[in-house]
Amino acid sequence: MEKTTKPRLLAMLKILETYSDEQHPLTFAEVTRLLKENYGIDAHRTTLQRDLDELIAFGVDIVTVRSTQNRFFVGERVFQTPELRLLADAIGSSKCLTDKKSAELTEKLYSLVSVHQADMLRKRPLSVSTAKPSNESIYYIIDAINNAIDRNKAIHFTYTDYTPDKQKTLRGDGEVYTLSPYACVWNGDYYYVVGWSHKRHDITVFRVDRIAAPPEIAQESAIPAPEGFDLSDYTQSVFQMYKGKEVVVELECTNDMMRVIIDRFGDDVQTAIVDEQHFKATAPVSLSPTFYGWVFEFGGKIRITAPFEAKDAYRNMVTKAAENL
């Protein structure tokens, strides 16, 4: 006995979306079998043809391959496979998503194509970042921040830091930060929240994946952005990209720079303790004025010790800068 039309139509659409594509069209016999196996629905060929016509009339792009035994597949989808490859690569290389969350999101993307296309996409290696966070609460952190922005409220949160032996800890012995959030900004594969620091009385930036837990939304209203504040101009001045010759450098750093090194190169950066006050970090970088400027920013707390070309180029840049004073 045939089921009612609506469940059968939905089941047929689901089967076509899941199992059919241009390389794998389905016959009526295969659709009949899948309806029975997956949903316990019996249907005659003439009934399925009417259902197919209704789906097409509704706007579903179902392509018919005519032969002695007609075959059918879903044509236009929300995303095509090249688009999904781009999105999956972006998710895989994101430094604000953990490996687990990247995998979950990627699988959700793959559910938008047929199982055959999804298998093909899984066989292609993704461009995965080497510096992935470990904070699994990031979804809830982002949701709380956006909720506060929508409600025009401040937020309270603690922030993570690192000890010289790379152990995660809370900055300032668990100090609670208060921020009036204005926007979340994606830059350099990280997600940041930009807002007014109630402690510094100025615009500041916090990296979202380093917020220790979902922020508490305060009762107090957020402090409005200063007059003339432009988010685009601010982010351009704060976040800078650079590209140059790729080399592996050795950096000798004071112990309080461990957080900075991990922020720059990720949790798995190679480090070794030099003495009671210093550690060494080894990491690949792009040599450029921006990299040297980043080193100079810390006032001698980070020193380039190898290779010679990096040391020499940095020395020359500093010398030229001094000569222009």
Sequence and secondary structure as in RCSB ss.txt:
>XXXX:A:sequence
MEKTTKPRLLAMLKILETYSDEQHPLTFAEVTRLLKENYGIDAHRTTLQRDLDELIAFGVDIVTVRSTQNRFFVG
ERVFQTPELRLLADAIGSSKCLTDKKSAELTEKLYSLVSVHQADMLRKRPLSVSTAKPSNESIYYIIDAINNAID
RNKAIHFTYTDYTPDKQKTLRGDGEVYTLSPYACVWNGDYYYVVGWSHKRHDITVFRVDRIAAPPEIAQESAIPA
PEGFDLSDYTQSVFQMYKGKEVVVELECTNDMMRVIIDRFGDDVQTAIVDEQHFKATAPVSLSPTFYGWVFEFGG
KIRITAPFEAKDAYRNMVTKAAENL
>XXXX:A:secstr
    HHHHHHHHHHHHHHH BTTB EEHHHHHHHHHHHH     HHHHHHHHHHHHHHT  EEEE SSS EEEE 
S SS HHHHHHHHHHHHH TTS HHHHHHHHHHHHTTS HHHHHHHHHS     S     TTHHHHHHHHHHHHH
HTEEEEE BEEE TT  EEEGGGT  EEEEEEEEEEETTEEEEEEEETTTTEEEEEEGGGB S  EEEEEE    
 TT  HHHHHHHH      EEEEEEEEEEGGGHHHHHHHH TT EEEE SSSEEEEEEEEEESHHHHHHHHTTTT
SEEEEE HHHHHHHHHHHHHHHHT 
